[in-house]
């Protein structure tokens, strides 16, 4: 079982936070979240390896730090296409028998919980976001047993794709994977739910949390 972590860009990361964070803050946030995700994956006993899928220069440093593989997708590939290319790379070069797609913006994930999820996995496991709209984790055995979708609203389409491919998907709601970071409220949630994460520590030391608290207080007042 291999984990695939796609990282499209750092420079223009998290545009929906642009009204509260500068471009450099969003870049640093994305890096902190990616490090949290990779730290968790590196501790998992049920994973054979980790593949970072990215064309960004920062990906080389991350791959070296965490001793992972890195794959550069085609320049014009969308997320689903990049994941398909990366999966084929793992099948061809590492004989991967299963893959788990893990986004780089779920900084609160826990290695023990993930090991249990992987132990319970059979063919297709889908981990939804808090609202059961997006997919924050997808495990497939064998790899490419169903198509990747990942369009921001992919939870139900992934379930439909699994059934269409002849598999009954296992759904894992309410896991730490359910919290991804897109909005200011998500930053507050990460700080509360994963206070020891590198992401939460960055938010605190950078002064972002104090700024968000002040903004929240002014709006509530």
LUMBA-303592 format. One record per residue (C-alpha): x, y, z; residue in one letter. Coordinates in pm, whole numbers, plus 50000, padded with zeros to 5 digits. Example, Ala and Ser with C-alpha at 12.3 -4.5 7.8 and 13.67 -1.06 7.14 Angstrom:
% LUMBA-303592
512304955050780a
513674989450714s
//
This chain:
% LUMBA-303592
500005000050000x
501405033449890x
500275068249989x
500075094649717x
500245131049828x
499485155949549x
500825191249591x
499945212949294x
501465245949404x
502725266049699x
502875300149532x
499125303349475x
497945280649754x
494625284749932x
493175314149742x
490005312649954x
492135324950246x
493475354750052x
491225378850241x
492885370250573x
496375357250481x
499095371750260x
500565351349976x
503675343650182x
501535333250480x
499485310150259x
502665295050119x
504065289250470x
500725274850581x
500675250650289x
504215239450370x
503355233950738x
500275213650646x
502225192450400x
504835185250665x
502105174750911x
500605151050656x
503965135950563x
504955132550930x
501785112450992x
502235090450686x
505875083450773x
504745068751108x
502175044950958x
503105008250977x
500604998050708x
502235018850432x
505025005750210x
505965040250085x
504955076150013x
504925093549677x
504745131449653x
503185142149324x
504315177149239x
506275198648998x
507085225049261x
510695230649375x
509645226849740x
508615191049670x
512245180649625x
513115193649972x
510085176550125x
510915143749952x
514485145450081x
513425154550435x
510905126250461x
512825101350246x
509895097550007x
509655092849634x
508635122049411x
506845121449079x
506395151148845x
503115149448659x
502615162648305x
502545200948297x
498965202148168x
497545174748391x
494625182248619x
494505166348964x
492735134548855x
495125130048562x
498165136448784x
496955110049030x
496375084848752x
499865090948614x
501385087348961x
499465055349029x
500655039748703x
504205049848804x
503805031349135x
502385000548967x
505144999248705x
508115007848923x
507134996049273x
504544968749207x
502014987349421x
499054965649519x
497044994349665x
497145032249682x
495795058349918x
495345094049798x
495945118750082x
495575156250025x
498235178950171x
495735200650359x
494545176650631x
497085185650903x
495195169351189x
495455133251070x
496755107551316x
499015077851239x
497235053951477x
493835062251329x
495195058750978x
496755024951054x
493345013151179x
491645026450865x
494165007950649x
493764976150854x
489984977450800x
490284985550429x
489194959450177x
488794972449821x
487575008549817x
487545031550120x
486335067450098x
487005093750366x
484675123750324x
485075159350444x
482955173250727x
480045180850497x
480155148550294x
480805168949982x
484495164149905x
486845134349933x
489695138650182x
491065103450144x
490605075349893x
492035040149922x
491895016149628x
492994979849605x
493954971949340x
495165005849216x
493055021748943x
490124998649020x
487945029548974x
488485064148824x
489755093949020x
487455124049022x
488595150249281x
486745181349165x
485935196049507x
482575178449523x
483765143049465x
482435123149762x
479195110849604x
480755107749255x
483495085649403x
480855063649566x
478985061349237x
482225053249053x
483025025449301x
479615009349260x
479845013148880x
483194995048890x
481694966149089x
482904975749437x
480974984049754x
482865013149908x
483585015050281x
482825049850412x
484735063750711x
482975095350835x
484115116951123x
487805108251103x
490615133551138x
490645134150757x
487305152150761x
488955185250853x
490665201350556x
491705237650538x
489915260950298x
488355288450510x
489365309450813x
487085288551036x
489105257950936x
492285274351068x
490605279651405x
489405243451402x
492925230451333x
494315251451617x
491715236851854x
491675200751732x
495365195951654x
497175220851879x
500495202051861x
500565200851481x
503155220851291x
500265239351130x
498795250451462x
502215260351592x
502825281151278x
499435298051310x
500235307251670x
503845318551627x
503115338651312x
500425358751486x
497745346351247x
495645331251526x
495705363651725x
494605381951410x
491795357151347x
490665358951710x
490535396951690x
488585395051363x
486135370051511x
485635391351821x
485035422851614x
482475405051398x
480655390151697x
480645423651872x
//
